[in-house]
């Protein structure tokens, strides 16, 4: 069996999108993947993030306390479910990845193409919340995370999403400041274009007020 730099994880599993895998993703490698992944987690080469979801621990972190960032982890779990091109980090989580919310949050928000229940993490008191959206129509870009590149909404899309649903993600107190930060980074023409095409003009007006662009 192929190994990756001496680790007991087959290379194709180690290359999973955002280093995230489920037992069913390892069914072509192991006859009984669930106990095998649990064994690898006990050995410290996999990190058990939630029931049925594991993260490949970076080789330099094996044997050390290691906890992946919440937003990257949410992108990984959503990508494992829907595919890396169909999971888009949005709202307060996109603002976190874009550096507009400095404090750690306890809820991650990911846009996905289907309905999915929230997932409570087992490695920390936090939750991943899935929002059903047409992800192909979201203005998104790839951003680097500690687990690899993930899709996240652009500053313009994030401004509109935050202003539309400021309570999504349980970080309402951070949203006006985050909107102001991202608004200053945004292309005004692109903001208007997105607001009109997505029927978010009211959200844009709210964002303008928070950003001090309109009285």
SVG drawing of the C-alpha trace seen along z (x, -y; Angstrom):
<svg xmlns="http://www.w3.org/2000/svg" viewBox="-35 -62 44 68">
<polyline fill="none" stroke="black" stroke-width="0.4" points="0.0,0.0 1.3,-3.5 2.4,-5.6 2.9,-9.3 6.3,-10.3 6.3,-7.4 2.8,-8.1 0.3,-5.2 -2.3,-7.1 -2.5,-6.2 -1.5,-9.1 -4.9,-9.4 -6.6,-9.9 -4.0,-12.4 -4.8,-14.4 -8.5,-14.7 -9.9,-18.2 -8.9,-20.4 -7.4,-17.3 -10.9,-16.2 -12.4,-12.7 -15.2,-10.5 -15.3,-6.7 -17.1,-6.3 -14.3,-8.2 -11.9,-5.5 -14.1,-2.5 -11.9,-1.8 -8.9,-1.5 -10.1,0.3 -12.7,3.1 -13.8,1.6 -13.0,-2.1 -14.7,-3.4 -12.5,-1.4 -9.4,-2.1 -10.0,-5.8 -10.7,-5.7 -7.4,-3.8 -5.5,-6.4 -7.1,-9.2 -6.0,-7.4 -2.4,-7.3 -2.6,-11.1 -2.3,-11.1 -6.0,-12.0 -7.9,-14.6 -11.5,-13.7 -13.4,-16.9 -17.0,-15.7 -18.8,-12.4 -17.8,-10.8 -15.4,-13.6 -11.6,-13.5 -8.8,-15.8 -5.4,-14.6 -2.9,-16.1 0.0,-18.0 3.0,-15.8 4.9,-18.4 2.1,-18.6 1.8,-14.8 2.4,-14.2 1.6,-17.9 -1.6,-19.5 -3.2,-20.7 -6.6,-22.2 -7.6,-23.4 -9.2,-26.8 -13.0,-26.7 -13.6,-28.3 -11.1,-26.0 -12.6,-23.0 -16.1,-24.1 -15.0,-24.4 -13.4,-21.0 -16.5,-19.3 -18.8,-21.0 -16.4,-20.0 -16.4,-16.4 -20.2,-16.4 -20.8,-18.4 -17.4,-18.7 -14.9,-21.5 -16.5,-23.5 -19.9,-23.5 -19.0,-24.7 -18.5,-28.4 -17.6,-29.9 -19.9,-32.9 -21.2,-35.5 -19.2,-35.9 -17.0,-33.0 -16.0,-34.7 -15.4,-37.9 -13.1,-35.9 -11.1,-34.5 -10.9,-38.0 -9.5,-39.4 -12.6,-41.6 -13.5,-39.8 -10.5,-39.3 -12.0,-37.3 -12.7,-33.6 -16.3,-32.6 -18.3,-29.6 -20.4,-29.3 -19.2,-28.7 -21.4,-29.4 -21.1,-27.7 -23.2,-28.0 -24.1,-24.7 -26.4,-23.6 -28.7,-21.4 -30.4,-21.3 -28.2,-19.9 -28.6,-19.9 -26.1,-21.8 -23.1,-19.8 -21.9,-20.1 -18.1,-19.7 -16.6,-17.2 -13.2,-18.9 -14.5,-22.2 -17.8,-23.9 -18.7,-25.1 -21.2,-24.4 -21.1,-24.4 -24.3,-25.9 -25.2,-25.2 -27.1,-27.7 -28.8,-26.4 -27.9,-28.7 -27.2,-28.6 -23.4,-28.5 -22.7,-28.9 -24.2,-32.4 -22.3,-33.6 -19.4,-35.9 -16.6,-33.8 -12.8,-33.4 -10.3,-30.9 -8.6,-31.8 -5.7,-30.1 -6.4,-28.3 -4.2,-26.1 -6.0,-23.1 -5.6,-24.3 -7.5,-26.6 -11.2,-27.0 -13.9,-29.0 -15.1,-32.0 -17.3,-34.9 -15.6,-38.0 -15.6,-41.2 -18.5,-42.5 -20.6,-39.4 -19.7,-39.2 -20.8,-42.8 -24.2,-42.1 -24.7,-38.8 -23.7,-40.3 -26.0,-43.3 -28.9,-41.0 -28.7,-38.6 -26.6,-40.2 -27.7,-37.6 -26.6,-34.6 -23.7,-33.1 -24.4,-34.6 -21.9,-37.4 -24.3,-40.4 -22.1,-42.7 -19.2,-42.2 -21.1,-42.6 -21.4,-46.4 -17.6,-46.9 -16.9,-43.9 -19.1,-45.4 -17.4,-48.8 -14.0,-47.1 -15.0,-45.1 -17.0,-47.9 -13.8,-50.0 -12.1,-47.1 -14.9,-46.6 -15.4,-47.8 -18.4,-50.1 -19.5,-49.2 -19.3,-45.5 -21.3,-46.1 -24.1,-47.7 -24.0,-45.1 -24.3,-42.2 -27.0,-44.0 -29.2,-44.5 -28.7,-41.0 -29.3,-39.3 -32.1,-41.7 -30.1,-42.9 -30.4,-46.6 -31.9,-47.1 -28.9,-45.2 -26.5,-47.5 -28.2,-50.5 -27.8,-49.2 -24.2,-48.4 -23.6,-51.9 -25.0,-53.3 -22.8,-51.1 -19.8,-52.0 -20.5,-55.7 -21.0,-56.0 -24.6,-57.3 -26.1,-59.3"/>
</svg>
